[in-house]
């Protein structure tokens, strides 16, 4: 199931680049990111109600570590969105998207360092091939 969800995420993310590039023709990228964030927040809050996620929600029950890392994830996500839209405004959608996806390489390495996830020869080969593919796409 998680693979289907991840594939759906990839398809949705691909259209962020396409729709974003078209929409950014006449709009400042930071302002566009703000509008995107507000719309996403509204959709997320509504989906929380639809899926019953607010029932019994008690933010005080979350530990300090959980709050810290959720806030850090939010800050990293906001920085990613702003930088992505700025890059998308200035560069070709395909190149921007493929460079952005180098985050996969960073996640694999960081997950091995910070989360103790396995770093196998297959995952390292995937990292190397991803970097090579990125270079081939970007350098034309």
ZADO-1210 file (C-alpha; in nm, 4 decimals, padded with zeros to 6 digits):
<atoms>
<atom x="00.0000" y="00.0000" z="00.0000" code="UNK" pos="1"/>
<atom x="00.2795" y="00.2420" z="00.0848" code="UNK" pos="2"/>
<atom x="00.4212" y="00.2018" z="-00.2665" code="UNK" pos="3"/>
<atom x="00.0899" y="00.3058" z="-00.4228" code="UNK" pos="4"/>
<atom x="00.0724" y="00.6074" z="-00.1936" code="UNK" pos="5"/>
<atom x="00.4322" y="00.7015" z="-00.2823" code="UNK" pos="6"/>
<atom x="00.3558" y="00.6646" z="-00.6542" code="UNK" pos="7"/>
<atom x="00.0505" y="00.8877" z="-00.6130" code="UNK" pos="8"/>
<atom x="00.2693" y="01.1396" z="-00.4346" code="UNK" pos="9"/>
<atom x="00.5167" y="01.1331" z="-00.7241" code="UNK" pos="10"/>
<atom x="00.2416" y="01.1964" z="-00.9795" code="UNK" pos="11"/>
<atom x="00.0999" y="01.4839" z="-00.7743" code="UNK" pos="12"/>
<atom x="00.4496" y="01.6306" z="-00.7243" code="UNK" pos="13"/>
<atom x="00.5138" y="01.6161" z="-01.0988" code="UNK" pos="14"/>
<atom x="00.2110" y="01.8326" z="-01.1606" code="UNK" pos="15"/>
<atom x="00.3311" y="02.0839" z="-00.8997" code="UNK" pos="16"/>
<atom x="00.6163" y="02.1582" z="-01.1412" code="UNK" pos="17"/>
<atom x="00.3928" y="02.1780" z="-01.4484" code="UNK" pos="18"/>
<atom x="00.1128" y="02.3831" z="-01.2941" code="UNK" pos="19"/>
<atom x="00.3585" y="02.5950" z="-01.0952" code="UNK" pos="20"/>
<atom x="00.5715" y="02.6809" z="-01.3997" code="UNK" pos="21"/>
<atom x="00.2619" y="02.7925" z="-01.5931" code="UNK" pos="22"/>
<atom x="00.1261" y="02.9903" z="-01.2977" code="UNK" pos="23"/>
<atom x="00.4564" y="03.1620" z="-01.2202" code="UNK" pos="24"/>
<atom x="00.4726" y="03.3440" z="-01.5548" code="UNK" pos="25"/>
<atom x="00.3115" y="03.6561" z="-01.4053" code="UNK" pos="26"/>
<atom x="00.3494" y="03.6068" z="-01.0290" code="UNK" pos="27"/>
<atom x="00.6318" y="03.6487" z="-00.7783" code="UNK" pos="28"/>
<atom x="00.7483" y="03.3012" z="-00.6664" code="UNK" pos="29"/>
<atom x="00.7412" y="03.3821" z="-00.2953" code="UNK" pos="30"/>
<atom x="00.3872" y="03.5194" z="-00.3168" code="UNK" pos="31"/>
<atom x="00.2842" y="03.2140" z="-00.5201" code="UNK" pos="32"/>
<atom x="00.4330" y="02.9898" z="-00.2486" code="UNK" pos="33"/>
<atom x="00.2348" y="03.1751" z="00.0179" code="UNK" pos="34"/>
<atom x="-00.0911" y="03.1348" z="-00.1747" code="UNK" pos="35"/>
<atom x="-00.0109" y="02.7670" z="-00.2387" code="UNK" pos="36"/>
<atom x="00.0600" y="02.7150" z="00.1312" code="UNK" pos="37"/>
<atom x="-00.2671" y="02.8771" z="00.2404" code="UNK" pos="38"/>
<atom x="-00.4685" y="02.6690" z="-00.0059" code="UNK" pos="39"/>
<atom x="-00.2886" y="02.3534" z="00.1072" code="UNK" pos="40"/>
<atom x="-00.3498" y="02.4367" z="00.4732" code="UNK" pos="41"/>
<atom x="-00.7230" y="02.4801" z="00.4099" code="UNK" pos="42"/>
<atom x="-00.7391" y="02.1481" z="00.2232" code="UNK" pos="43"/>
<atom x="-00.5449" y="01.9711" z="00.4976" code="UNK" pos="44"/>
<atom x="-00.7668" y="02.1077" z="00.7763" code="UNK" pos="45"/>
<atom x="-01.0813" y="02.0046" z="00.5856" code="UNK" pos="46"/>
<atom x="-00.9391" y="01.6569" z="00.5198" code="UNK" pos="47"/>
<atom x="-00.8597" y="01.6303" z="00.8901" code="UNK" pos="48"/>
<atom x="-01.2284" y="01.6823" z="00.9633" code="UNK" pos="49"/>
<atom x="-01.3424" y="01.4466" z="00.6872" code="UNK" pos="50"/>
<atom x="-01.1131" y="01.1667" z="00.8079" code="UNK" pos="51"/>
<atom x="-01.1891" y="01.2254" z="01.1763" code="UNK" pos="52"/>
<atom x="-00.8322" y="01.3208" z="01.2670" code="UNK" pos="53"/>
<atom x="-00.9399" y="01.6044" z="01.4967" code="UNK" pos="54"/>
<atom x="-01.1439" y="01.3733" z="01.7220" code="UNK" pos="55"/>
<atom x="-00.9665" y="01.3618" z="02.0558" code="UNK" pos="56"/>
<atom x="-00.6750" y="01.5729" z="01.9290" code="UNK" pos="57"/>
<atom x="-00.4774" y="01.6920" z="02.2306" code="UNK" pos="58"/>
<atom x="-00.1626" y="01.8832" z="02.1342" code="UNK" pos="59"/>
<atom x="-00.0572" y="01.8892" z="02.4986" code="UNK" pos="60"/>
<atom x="-00.0178" y="01.5110" z="02.4858" code="UNK" pos="61"/>
<atom x="00.2617" y="01.5396" z="02.2297" code="UNK" pos="62"/>
<atom x="00.6090" y="01.5315" z="02.3751" code="UNK" pos="63"/>
<atom x="00.8561" y="01.8139" z="02.3291" code="UNK" pos="64"/>
<atom x="01.0694" y="01.6064" z="02.0927" code="UNK" pos="65"/>
<atom x="00.7703" y="01.5384" z="01.8659" code="UNK" pos="66"/>
<atom x="00.6850" y="01.9091" z="01.8547" code="UNK" pos="67"/>
<atom x="01.0471" y="02.0067" z="01.7875" code="UNK" pos="68"/>
<atom x="01.0837" y="01.7737" z="01.4927" code="UNK" pos="69"/>
<atom x="00.7414" y="01.8539" z="01.3451" code="UNK" pos="70"/>
<atom x="00.8291" y="02.2257" z="01.3609" code="UNK" pos="71"/>
<atom x="01.1698" y="02.1570" z="01.2031" code="UNK" pos="72"/>
<atom x="00.9999" y="01.9543" z="00.9279" code="UNK" pos="73"/>
<atom x="00.7593" y="02.2448" z="00.8673" code="UNK" pos="74"/>
<atom x="01.0472" y="02.4925" z="00.8436" code="UNK" pos="75"/>
<atom x="01.2377" y="02.2665" z="00.6039" code="UNK" pos="76"/>
<atom x="00.9233" y="02.2177" z="00.3940" code="UNK" pos="77"/>
<atom x="00.8557" y="02.5913" z="00.3747" code="UNK" pos="78"/>
<atom x="01.2161" y="02.6605" z="00.2724" code="UNK" pos="79"/>
<atom x="01.1916" y="02.3847" z="00.0106" code="UNK" pos="80"/>
<atom x="00.8708" y="02.5289" z="-00.1361" code="UNK" pos="81"/>
<atom x="01.0046" y="02.8841" z="-00.1534" code="UNK" pos="82"/>
<atom x="01.3331" y="02.7768" z="-00.3123" code="UNK" pos="83"/>
<atom x="01.1552" y="02.5372" z="-00.5514" code="UNK" pos="84"/>
<atom x="00.9195" y="02.8038" z="-00.6808" code="UNK" pos="85"/>
<atom x="01.2037" y="03.0554" z="-00.7135" code="UNK" pos="86"/>
<atom x="01.4034" y="02.8006" z="-00.9161" code="UNK" pos="87"/>
<atom x="01.0963" y="02.7070" z="-01.1204" code="UNK" pos="88"/>
<atom x="01.0365" y="03.0704" z="-01.2115" code="UNK" pos="89"/>
<atom x="01.3973" y="03.1077" z="-01.3304" code="UNK" pos="90"/>
<atom x="01.4728" y="02.7702" z="-01.4863" code="UNK" pos="91"/>
<atom x="01.3277" y="02.4911" z="-01.6986" code="UNK" pos="92"/>
<atom x="01.0710" y="02.2770" z="-01.5173" code="UNK" pos="93"/>
<atom x="01.2386" y="01.9452" z="-01.6022" code="UNK" pos="94"/>
<atom x="01.5813" y="02.0515" z="-01.4804" code="UNK" pos="95"/>
<atom x="01.4454" y="02.2131" z="-01.1639" code="UNK" pos="96"/>
<atom x="01.2372" y="01.9060" z="-01.0818" code="UNK" pos="97"/>
<atom x="01.5225" y="01.6621" z="-01.1344" code="UNK" pos="98"/>
<atom x="01.7626" y="01.8671" z="-00.9205" code="UNK" pos="99"/>
<atom x="01.4922" y="01.8917" z="-00.6532" code="UNK" pos="100"/>
<atom x="01.4630" y="01.5128" z="-00.6589" code="UNK" pos="101"/>
<atom x="01.8258" y="01.4889" z="-00.5499" code="UNK" pos="102"/>
<atom x="01.6563" y="01.5113" z="-00.2121" code="UNK" pos="103"/>
<atom x="01.6186" y="01.1333" z="-00.2493" code="UNK" pos="104"/>
<atom x="01.9970" y="01.0998" z="-00.2452" code="UNK" pos="105"/>
<atom x="02.0205" y="01.3223" z="00.0613" code="UNK" pos="106"/>
<atom x="01.7433" y="01.1285" z="00.2382" code="UNK" pos="107"/>
<atom x="01.9127" y="00.7927" z="00.1760" code="UNK" pos="108"/>
<atom x="02.2442" y="00.9152" z="00.3143" code="UNK" pos="109"/>
<atom x="02.0905" y="01.1101" z="00.6047" code="UNK" pos="110"/>
<atom x="01.8633" y="00.8158" z="00.6955" code="UNK" pos="111"/>
<atom x="02.1701" y="00.5932" z="00.7187" code="UNK" pos="112"/>
<atom x="02.3533" y="00.8460" z="00.9380" code="UNK" pos="113"/>
<atom x="02.0709" y="00.9681" z="01.1629" code="UNK" pos="114"/>
<atom x="01.8156" y="00.6861" z="01.1572" code="UNK" pos="115"/>
<atom x="02.0435" y="00.3853" z="01.1270" code="UNK" pos="116"/>
<atom x="01.8766" y="00.2680" z="00.8051" code="UNK" pos="117"/>
<atom x="02.0715" y="00.0213" z="00.5928" code="UNK" pos="118"/>
<atom x="02.3040" y="00.1607" z="00.3296" code="UNK" pos="119"/>
<atom x="02.3448" y="-00.1357" z="00.0955" code="UNK" pos="120"/>
<atom x="02.5380" y="-00.1679" z="-00.2273" code="UNK" pos="121"/>
<atom x="02.2033" y="-00.1512" z="-00.4110" code="UNK" pos="122"/>
<atom x="02.1005" y="00.1732" z="-00.2428" code="UNK" pos="123"/>
<atom x="02.4447" y="00.3225" z="-00.3053" code="UNK" pos="124"/>
<atom x="02.4253" y="00.2175" z="-00.6712" code="UNK" pos="125"/>
<atom x="02.0853" y="00.3865" z="-00.6880" code="UNK" pos="126"/>
<atom x="02.2354" y="00.7017" z="-00.5370" code="UNK" pos="127"/>
<atom x="02.5191" y="00.7043" z="-00.7911" code="UNK" pos="128"/>
<atom x="02.2830" y="00.6398" z="-01.0835" code="UNK" pos="129"/>
<atom x="02.0446" y="00.9111" z="-00.9606" code="UNK" pos="130"/>
<atom x="02.3278" y="01.1633" z="-00.9463" code="UNK" pos="131"/>
<atom x="02.4526" y="01.0586" z="-01.2922" code="UNK" pos="132"/>
<atom x="02.0998" y="01.0816" z="-01.4327" code="UNK" pos="133"/>
<atom x="02.0553" y="01.4278" z="-01.2820" code="UNK" pos="134"/>
<atom x="02.3793" y="01.5492" z="-01.4353" code="UNK" pos="135"/>
<atom x="02.2833" y="01.4062" z="-01.7778" code="UNK" pos="136"/>
<atom x="01.9417" y="01.5738" z="-01.7701" code="UNK" pos="137"/>
<atom x="02.0640" y="01.9100" z="-01.6445" code="UNK" pos="138"/>
<atom x="02.3716" y="01.9443" z="-01.8667" code="UNK" pos="139"/>
<atom x="02.1856" y="01.8514" z="-02.1887" code="UNK" pos="140"/>
</atoms>
